[in-house]
Amino acid sequence: MKILLLLILLTTTLHTQEFYIGESISVGLIAADWKLTRYLAKENWTTIKNNKHYRHIESNLILGKKPSVRKVDIYMGAAIVAHIIIAKKLPRHWRYALWGATITTQAMVIYNHHKNGNKIF
């Protein structure tokens, strides 16, 4: 995880402040989703709320319904690195579309986690 964060810091300094802000928000939301998904994987996709057991299913088709912690870590780490690389390669106007799609999607995912009682903190 520390190596991944170092990679992010090194790769995001090569562009403008606008790039840094867009990628920081996008990567931060992906990391929040990673933390929440990893927690569910670690708990075997079952949580307890108000003395009731709840079973969760991952909605990401690539990960599958109940991925392992290792699979979640590999996927989310690769997603962050891929996001940074793709954002660097895209023309400026497409970068805005990527950031908009990422931020919107991740915000909805985090909201659904919150709605289901899975807190970040």
N, C-alpha and C positions, 0 to 999 in steps of 0.2 A: 504494500500500500504506500509506503514512504517513497519507494522508487517511482511509482506511478505519479504521485504528487510532484516530485522533483521534475519528472518528464513534462508534466503539464506546465509548470512554472518556466522551464527552459524553452518550451515550444511556443508559448503564448507571448513571449517578449519580442518576437520578430515582426510584429505588425503594429498597427496604430492603436491608440487608446480605445477606439471604437471596437476593434477586433478583441482586445483584451476584455472589455466590458461584456460584449456579446457572448464570448466563449466562457467567461467566468460564471455568468448567470446560467447558461446552458449546462455546463459541466457541474455546477453546484446542484442543480436540480436533478441531474442524472445521478450524482453521488447520493442525494437524499433518497431517491428511489432505490438505489443500490442498498443503502443501509436498511430500509424498510423490508425489501425483498429478502435480503440476507437474514434478517431477524426471523421472518416467517420460515425460511428454509431451515434455519437452525432449530426452530421449535417444531420441526416436522410438519409444517403447514397447519398447525392447530394452535389456537389461542384460547385463553380462558378469560371471560368477561362476565362479571356479576354471577360467578359460580356456574356459568354455562360454557360448554366447549363449542368452539366454532372451527370449522374446517375451511381452509382457504385453498383456492386454486389459482395458479399463475395464469394470467391472460396472454402472456407473450408466447406466440406459437413456436418461436425458435427455442425457447427454454423448455417448453413442455409444461404439463400441469403441475408437477411437483418436483422441480429441479433441486439438486443437491446444493449445498453451500459452495462447493468447489465450482460447479457449473455456473452458478450465479456470479461468483467472483470473476471467473474467466470472461464470461459474456459482458458484464458491466465494465470491466477494465478495458476490454477490446472496444466496447462501444464508445468510451471516452476518448481513447486514442484515435479511433476512426473519425470521430466527430471533429477533433482538432485538425487532423490531416485533411479531411474533406473541406472544412471551412477555409483552410489556407489556400486550397486549390481553386475554390469557386470564385467567380467574378463577384464584385461587391454586391450587386443587386440580388444575386442568388444566395449570398451569405445571409442577407436579411430574411429571406424566405426560410432558410434552414433554421436560423435562430428562432423565428416566429413559430415554426412547426415544432421544434424541440421544446421550447418554453411552454407552449400551449399543451402539448401532449404530456409532458412531465408534470405540469401543474395539475392536470386532470387526474393523473395516476396518483400523485401525492394526496390530492383531495379524497380520492376513493379509499386510499389507505386510512386517512384520518376518519372518514365516514364509517369505516369498518372497525374503528377503535384502535388502530395501529398508529402509535405516536412516534415521532422522530426522537423526541427527548423524553 
